[in-house]
Amino acid sequence: MKVVCKPMKFFALAGLLLLAACAAETQGGRSPADRPELSRSLLDAAAMAAAQGDYATAATYFRNVYLREPGNTQAAVGLMQTLREMGDLEQARSVADATLLARPNDATVVAEVGKVRLASGQLPNAVALLQRAVDLDPADWKSRSALGVAYDRQGDSVKAEENYRAALGISPNNPVVLNNLALSRVLANDLAGARELLQRAVDSSRADVRVRQNLALLYALSGNMAQAEALTLQDLPPDLARATLAYYRELATQAQQAR
């Protein structure tokens, strides 16, 4: 069990430009009627930065709109997401508290606040909020998958799998959900089942580098270093790939010794 816990750092739970630029706009004489257009531009720029993994820039844009328009749900949710991705949970919780108080029945808000609670380790509250988000919007696979993660964190693998399966019913072969379900199987010491799920995820055109590297790690733990090496070299630069493979070999050796 000790060996299984170590590699879990590698699993991704299949998640958030300058204020001076906006100041120049407002100080340049824009009328209040122009603000929606400015907000849309900032939100578009924030979404683009977040898609590129530049969460600091995205958070700055989202925060700019949020401070000007506290009732803008897209800005509030985007700010929570990017702060969560950055690991700035204190600020994320502050925005979450205010936003939930203002919009307690908005499914998108409730879901994101639940994810902030989950990232903060507030598991009972996270489960309650994510379940509420699912009830408000049963078609949201992201809330279902996050609820599965919350149940896994609580040690309830049965309810976790129920929610992952429900998420897959909404979004079949979704690599994020398959990745989370695979992690759930790792927690249950079912490496073969986890490997099969991750292979399905990797076969999807939507899989990203994190999913492929999770599969590489599982191949290594299962003793198949050739497959682990092929996947690692596919995504990582040579120096990092060599270091990663050396770590995978160390984990595989420890796993063998623990059996």
N, C-alpha and C positions, 0 to 999 in steps of 0.2 A: 504493500500500500504506500509505503514511503516513496518508492520509485515512481508510482503512477502520479503522485501529487506533484512532483517536481516539474514534469513537462507541461502541466496545465497552464503554465505561464504563456505557453506558445499558442494556446487556443483563443481564437477571437470570438467573443460573444456578440455568434452571427450573428458608436457606433454612431465637434459638434464642429477704402484704404485708410485712410487716416481721418480722424475727426477734423483735422484742419481743412480737408477738402470740403466737408459739409459746411464748416464755418464760413468758408469763402462764399459758398452758394447763398447762405442765408444773409450774410452781411452785404451781399451784392444787391439787395433790394428785391428779392423774390417776394411775391405776395403770398398770403396764405393759400390762395387757390392753386399755386404751383407746387405746394408741398406733396400732394399725392403722387405727382409725377416724380419728384425727387425721391420719395420713399420707395416707389417701384424700382427706380434705378439702383438705389442702394441695396434693396432686397435681392435684385437680380445679381448684383455684384457679389453679395454675400453668398448666395447659393452657388455661384461659380467658384468662389474661393473654397467653399466647403467641399465641393466635388473634387477639387484638386488637392484636398488634404491640408490646405492652408487655414487651419481653424482659428488662428490668432487674427488674421485679417478678416475672416468671416464674422468672428465675434465682434470686432470693432464696428463693422457695418451694421450688424443686427442691433448692437447696443445703441448705435446712433439713432436708428429708427425707434427703438423701444423707449428711449428717453424722451423723444419728441412725441411719440404716440403710444403711451402705455397700454392703450386698448387694442393695439395692432397684434393680433394673435400670431401671425406669421413671424413677426419680429421676436415676440416673446418666446415662442417655441424654438425658433432658430437659435436664439441666444442661449437658451438652456442646453440645446443639443451640442453646440460648439463648445460651451464651457465644460460640459460633461466629457466631450472628446479630449479636451485639453487637460482634464483632471482637476479643474478649478471647481471643486464641488461646493465650496462655501458660497461662492457667488451664484452657482447654479441653484443651490437651495434657496437663496434669497429671492431670486427671480421666480422660482417655482412657487414659493409660499404666496407671493403677491399675485401671481397669475391665477393660481388655483382659487384663491379667495374671490377674485373678480369674475372668473368663468368656471364655476364648479361643475357645470354640465356639458362642457365642451370636450368631446371625446379625444381630440388631438391634444388638448392641454392636459387632460387627466392622464393620458398615456405617457406623455413626456415627463410629467411630474413623477409618475410611477417609476420611470427609468432612472430619474435622478435619485429617487429614494433607494432603488436597487443598487446603483453605483455607490451610494453612501452607506450601504450595509443595513439600511432600515427595512429589514425583510418583511415583517408582518404588514407594515404600511405599504410597502411596494406591492405585495400580493393583493391587498385590498384595492389599491388604486388601479392596478393593471386589470384585475377582474372587472372592476367598474368600467374601465375603458372598453373591454371586450363586450360587456353588456350594452354599452352605448353605441358601439360600432362593431357588430359581429363579423363584418367583412374585412377587418383590419388584421392581416396576418402578422404584422409587426408586434402588435399588442399581445397576440397569442404566443408568439415566440418568446417575447420578453417575459411573459407570465410563466412559461416553461422554465426559463432560466431562474426566475425567482423561486419556483418550487424546487428546482435542483439545488439551489443554494440553501434551502431549508431541509434538504435531505429527503424530499418526497418525490422519488423518481417516477412513481406511478402517475401522479398528477402532472409531473413535468412532461412525460411522454404523451399523455393525453392532449396536452396543449400543443406540443410540437406536431403531432399527427393532425390536429385540427388546423394548424397553420399551413401544413402541407396540403390539406384539403382545399384551402383557399388559394394557395399559390404552389401548385405542384412542382416538385423538384427544385424548389427555391434553395440556392446554395447556402444562404445564411441560415435558414431553418435546418437544413441537413447538417450543417456544421455544428449547430447548437445541439441537435439530437445526437450527433456523434460524440460530442463532449459528454453528454449524459451517459452514453454507453461506456465511455472511458471511466467515468465515476463508478460505474457498476462493474468495472474490470472486464468488460466485453470488448477487447481490442479488435477481434475479428469483425464484430458487428459495426463497430465504429469505423473501421477501415472501409467496409463495404459502403457505408453511408457517405463517407468523404469521397470515395471514388465516384459515386453518383454526382456529388456536388462538383467535383473537378471536371466531369464530363459535360457539365453545363457551360455554355458560352459566357454565363454571368459570373462564374467563379473568379475570385481574385487571388492575389499572391498569398494571402494569409491562409486561405482554404487549402491551397496546394502545399504550403509548408506544413500545415497540420497533418496532411496526408503523408508527407515525407517523414515526419516525426513518427507517425504510427508504423510506417514501413520499417523504420529503423528499430523501433521497439519490438517489432515482430521478427527481427533478424534478417530482413530483406534490405541490405544496405545498397544493393545495386539500384533498386527502385528509388530508395531515399536519395541517393546521389543524383540520379537523373532529374528528379523533381527540384532538388535544391539548386543544381547548376542551371536549370531552366530559368530561375527567377533572380538569383543573387549574383552579384559580382564575384569574381574568383576568390579574392581574399576572404570575403565574408562567407562564401560558400564553404571554403575549407574549414574555417573556424566553426561554422554551424555543424558541418558533418562530423567534426571531431567531438563536439558536444553530444551529437546524436549517438555516436559510437560509445561514448562514456555511459550514456543513459541505457543503451541497449545492453552493455556489459553488466551494469548494476541490476537491470531487470532479470537477466539470465541468472545471476547469482542469488537473487531473491526467490527464485522459483524452487 
